[in-house]
Amino acid sequence: MTPVRYVGGREDLRGKTALARPAVTRGSKGLTPLHLMLLLHYHTTPEPWPQATAPAVRVYTEHLLRLELIQRDPKEIRHESYDITQRGIAFVESLCTAPLPVERWVIPNQEERTV
């Protein structure tokens, strides 16, 4: 799994930087498990995320909006209501049909052959 680091934000009481926006390291597609949890939530229910007002959730939700995986629900006045987009549905469906990883043993520095 690609490590995630957080950049920007305001300083907390201990002088460390608080979450502001997800910044992923090279090689990552830019989504974290929290992104996936939010996306799956909006794929399965029109209800707001239970902790929708939490600062980290707001940041990740805005990221999903920028990626056009979710959109604000035009029927709702509340800012916590979102609908999954067709792009988001396609992404979730691709996750659901992805094959599970398998373990494979190889002999290093030789022709690739499985044991």
N, C-alpha and C positions, 0 to 999 in steps of 0.2 A: 504494500500500500504506500502511496506517495505521501510524504509528510506534508502537513499544511502549516503555514505560518501566518500570523496575523500582523498587518501593518496599519499604521495610521491610528487615529482614535485619540481619546483624551486620557490624561494621566489619572490613575486611581490613587488612593491614599498611600499606597506603598511605593509610589513613583514608577510603577510599571505601566506599560501602555495597555489600555483597555481595548476590547474588540471594537473595530470600526467597520472593516469590510474584509471579506475573505480574500486572501492573496495566496495563490497556490504556487508551489514550486514547479520548476521546469518538468515537463513530462506529464503533468496532471491535466485532466480535461477541465478542471475548475469546479468540480462538484464534490461535496463532502457528504458523509452520511446524513447530516442534518438537512442538506438540500434534498436528498432522496426521500427522507421521511416526510418533509413538507410536500414534495411533489406527489408522493403516494397518497398522502392525506387528501389533497385536493382532487386527486384522481378518483377517490372512493366516496367522498362526501362533500356536500356544499357547505357544511358547517365550518365556522372559523376554527383555526388551530387553537387548541386550549390555552396556550401561552402566547397568543398573537402579539401582545403588547410588550413582550420581553425584548430588550434591545438587540440581542443576538438574533432572535427570530425575525425581527424587522429587517435587519441587515441582509440576512439570507433570503428573505422574501423579496426584497428589492432586487437582489441578484437574479432570482428566478424570473422576475418581471423583465429585467434588462435582457435576459436570454430568450425572452418570449416563450417560456415554458408554461407560465400562468399569466392570467390577466385579471384586472379588477372586475368584479361582478357588476355589470351596469345596472342591475336591478336593485342593488343594495346601496344604502347611503353610508353604512359603516365601512371603514377602510380595511377591516380585517376579512372581508369576504372576497374570495378569489375563485375563478374558474380555471381549470386546466385548458390550455390551448390545444389545437390539433397537433402542433409540434410537440407539446408535452405528452400527449397521448401516444404519439409515435415513439417517443423516447421510452416511455414506460413499457409499451409493448415490446420494444427491442430488448429491454432488460428482462422481461418475462420469458422471452424466447432464447436468451443467451444460454449457451451450453455451460454446464457446471465445470469448474476446473478439474483436471485430473493430475495425478502425480506420475512422474516419469523419471526413471533412473537412467543416467547416461554415463559413459566412461569419458572423462575429460581428455582432451588432446588426442583423440582418436576419431575415426569416422563415427559419425553419430549413429549409435546403435542402442537400442533399448535393451534392458536386462529384464 
